Amino acid sequence: GSGTEKAHASFKASLDHSSNAGFLRGDSFLAIIIVSDEDDQSSQTPSYYKSYLETKTGTSGATARFNVNAITGLDTLCAAVPYAGTKYRQLVAMTGGVEGDICNPNFNAPLNAI
């Protein structure tokens, strides 16, 4: 993999790609799941990507049609994960998503919550 992780820019590029036209339906809910042992290094802020997803999904008011979820490094890191997923966690919090600890080898609880 790359040492420069850009999951936020990647989901935007994927959703904007012409081959995915019609992927988002008017009655759908988009759940983005990020699994990473580093932090996001996309060029925009988490707030930018939240606004992008609101526009892309037609979200208005309190009825969100998407969330971002992440299994990433939390505040207490293990030896294999030297970086906290700070930007991932910010977008998770902004969108009401679920976060899980990548240092915990059992992802059952966060994945079930998603």
Secondary structure, DSSP 4 states (H G I P E B T S, - for coil): --SS--HHHHHHHHHHSGGGTT-S-TT--EEEEEE-SS----SS-HHHHHHHHHHHHT-BTTB-SEEEEEEE--SS--TT--S--HHHHHHHHHHT--EEETTSS--HHHHHH-
